Amino acid sequence: MHIQQNGEKPKPDPAPTVFTEEEINAYLASGRVELPQGVKKVRLQGLSGQVTGFLTVDFDQIKQNQRSSNMLLSLFSGTHDVTVETDAAGSAGEGKVHVRTVSLDGTEVPRMALEYFAEKYITPKYPNVGLDSQFKLPNRIDMATVGYHKISIVQK
């Protein structure tokens, strides 16, 4: 892949690399991306500074071997179509994602329930992932800009 090869160079080519939404979704569907446990399908849609993810999620697999009597978590059982709306950007080698809303089968999940679910099931498995995530961008990516159905990557 160009991004990986360019990132391995002593001086990466700083010309932006642009990926279309179709290319990103084809890659996600190719089977070459290991999805987290319980996530069955992912499709992304980009708008200026925003990424919306459409997923099929088996929450029982995510919560496997963990029980909770909290009523808020009763929302998260079975398999559902999930829509996640985020703000996403990358600059100075760091990516930032802020989850704005999550809907299960078209119904928005209360923020308090999302926070509790992420704290109990997501963050313990993936410490850098939550409703507000910051992470180092790989392959010497300096900047990532989400545009209308595309993303531009600049490496340094």
C-alpha positions as MATLAB code, in Angstrom:
seq = 'MHIQQNGEKPKPDPAPTVFTEEEINAYLASGRVELPQGVKKVRLQGLSGQVTGFLTVDFDQIKQNQRSSNMLLSLFSGTHDVTVETDAAGSAGEGKVHVRTVSLDGTEVPRMALEYFAEKYITPKYPNVGLDSQFKLPNRIDMATVGYHKISIVQK';
ca = [
       0.000    0.000    0.000;
       1.287    3.451   -0.910;
       0.807    4.972    2.562;
       2.924    2.283    4.248;
       5.672    2.394    1.605;
       5.777    6.196    1.630;
       5.949    6.222    5.446;
       9.005    3.935    5.370;
      11.023    6.398    3.248;
      13.583    8.649    4.974;
      11.729   11.634    3.467;
       8.142   10.717    2.558;
       6.534   12.371   -0.447;
       4.393   15.143    1.126;
       1.929   15.257   -1.784;
      -1.555   14.442   -0.486;
      -2.866   10.938   -1.042;
      -6.626   10.940   -1.561;
      -8.832    7.929   -0.914;
     -12.425    7.926   -2.089;
     -15.203    6.607    0.092;
     -15.651    3.731   -2.372;
     -11.981    2.731   -2.047;
     -12.115    2.831    1.750;
     -15.315    0.780    1.899;
     -13.988   -1.762   -0.601;
     -10.890   -2.189    1.585;
     -13.019   -2.600    4.733;
     -15.144   -5.229    2.969;
     -12.140   -7.098    1.537;
     -11.519   -9.208    4.620;
      -8.015   -7.747    5.046;
      -9.116   -5.597    7.986;
      -9.557   -7.355   11.321;
     -12.720   -5.932   12.838;
     -13.223   -5.861   16.606;
     -15.070   -8.794   18.173;
     -18.808   -8.460   17.543;
     -18.509   -6.044   14.608;
     -19.766   -7.842   11.517;
     -19.851   -5.178    8.804;
     -18.600   -1.606    8.464;
     -19.285    1.047    5.860;
     -18.108    4.654    6.201;
     -19.408    7.905    4.757;
     -17.408   11.126    4.874;
     -18.546   14.723    4.874;
     -16.464   17.777    5.683;
     -14.809   16.909    9.015;
     -17.382   14.226    9.779;
     -17.419   10.463    9.396;
     -20.566    8.392    9.754;
     -20.119    4.679   10.285;
     -22.780    2.117    9.445;
     -22.146   -1.166   11.241;
     -23.770   -4.470   12.019;
     -22.916   -5.321   15.616;
     -23.515   -8.423   17.736;
     -23.509   -6.921   21.233;
     -23.706  -10.331   22.890;
     -20.278  -11.142   21.422;
     -18.866   -7.854   22.689;
     -20.237   -8.488   26.190;
     -19.257  -12.173   26.133;
     -18.559  -13.528   29.639;
     -19.439  -10.203   31.275;
     -22.700   -9.525   33.059;
     -24.228   -6.323   34.354;
     -27.453   -5.584   36.182;
     -27.412   -1.967   34.964;
     -30.654   -1.253   33.079;
     -28.887    1.155   30.709;
     -26.914   -1.757   29.284;
     -30.047   -3.746   28.421;
     -30.156   -1.680   25.187;
     -26.963   -3.389   24.096;
     -28.006   -6.973   23.444;
     -28.530   -8.986   20.284;
     -27.502   -7.970   16.779;
     -28.328   -4.466   15.541;
     -27.680   -2.039   12.720;
     -25.659    0.757   14.308;
     -25.025    4.270   12.999;
     -22.204    6.268   14.583;
     -21.805    9.961   13.735;
     -18.386   11.434   14.544;
     -16.196   14.454   14.087;
     -12.802   13.245   12.860;
      -9.505   14.909   11.918;
      -5.786   14.468   12.102;
      -3.064   17.063   12.518;
       0.515   17.190   13.802;
       0.652   13.390   13.639;
      -2.314   12.911   15.962;
      -5.818   11.711   15.135;
      -8.907   12.821   17.041;
     -12.384   11.326   16.910;
     -15.384   12.636   18.842;
     -18.535   10.499   18.808;
     -21.535   12.793   18.465;
     -24.385   10.273   18.282;
     -25.015    6.550   18.104;
     -28.258    4.985   16.914;
     -29.385    1.361   17.175;
     -31.829    0.367   14.446;
     -32.640    4.053   13.892;
     -33.163    4.991   17.567;
     -30.623    7.343   19.154;
     -28.898    5.955   22.248;
     -28.762    8.282   25.295;
     -25.276    9.707   25.901;
     -25.187    8.341   29.463;
     -25.775    4.796   28.170;
     -23.043    5.226   25.543;
     -20.558    6.445   28.131;
     -21.310    3.545   30.455;
     -21.111    0.946   27.652;
     -17.793    2.336   26.376;
     -16.340    2.438   29.889;
     -17.399   -1.125   30.715;
     -16.851   -2.976   27.416;
     -14.815   -0.965   24.897;
     -12.083    0.910   26.776;
     -10.909   -2.134   28.796;
     -10.214   -3.990   25.495;
      -9.058   -0.948   23.508;
      -7.571    1.595   25.975;
      -7.295    4.424   23.412;
     -10.904    4.093   22.240;
     -13.885    5.872   23.741;
     -16.371    8.573   22.911;
     -13.448   10.982   22.621;
     -10.327    9.311   21.247;
      -6.855   10.645   20.530;
      -4.149    8.519   18.938;
      -0.859    8.732   17.091;
      -1.330    8.456   13.337;
       0.641    5.581   11.741;
       3.115    5.596    8.852;
       4.337    9.153    9.440;
       0.936   10.586    8.607;
       1.017   14.228    9.626;
      -2.458   15.284    8.582;
      -5.739   13.559    7.695;
      -8.619   15.647    6.382;
     -12.093   14.244    5.877;
     -13.831   15.779    2.899;
     -16.976   15.129    0.919;
     -16.846   11.330    0.333;
     -13.037   11.256    0.544;
     -10.069   11.583    2.889;
      -6.764   13.311    2.167;
      -3.595   12.071    3.873;
      -0.331   14.066    4.109;
       2.846   12.345    5.270;
       6.038   14.014    6.541;
];
